[in-house]
Amino acid sequence: MNGYFEKLPLTFDVAPLLAELDSAPWVWNRRRERREFPDSPHRDVDDIWLRFHPAGLPRTVQEPFFSVWYPESEALSDAKRICSDVIHFVRATYLGGILITRIPPGKRVFSHHDRGPWHAGFHETKVYVALKSNEDCTNLFGPIGVEESFTMAAGEVWQFNNQVFHQCLNDGGSDRISLIISMSCR
């Protein structure tokens, strides 16, 4: 990966996964830990956690652990298929946390970095799969004020560096939905 992000030469038909999401609205926000504290950079975002810590989503995870699939993943089988293809493409040795995020129109993920906890450091390869987007939804990476940016289109796959400051602004009129896959390629 050059710089903070890179578009990978993969494209997915995301219509089947979007249909699964539409048929299972109960999967959204069952695990609310990223939204619950007032200064969370994810306070405007809806989440579906498909895979992470066996005990749920502790605020800080400093020790090694093996991620497990959560029950929500059973309703979203196409997410597992997409993850499998991405894992194979990047030659990952271990699969970590997986989530789907939804940023409503006019909302954002506030600037933050993911340095520190064990999971973010160990699973150094992070990939976005754009499920739904719009031309006014911008991902920004790098030092505040001199960020580099990109806009995703549905079906595109982007590798990114979550160890630097990053944020996402949805100034468009539709939701931005992404599948985020954490892996280790060591």
Secondary structure, 3 states (H helix, E strand, C coil): CCCCEEEEEEECCCHHHHHHHHHCHHHCCCCCHHHHCCCCCCCCCEEEEEEECCCCCCCCCCCCCCCEECHHHHHCHHHHHHHHHHHHHHCCCEEEEEEEEEECCCCEEEEECCCCCHHHHHCCEEEEEEEECCCCEEEEECCCCCCEEECCCCCEEEEECCCCCEEEEECCCCCEEEEEEEEECC
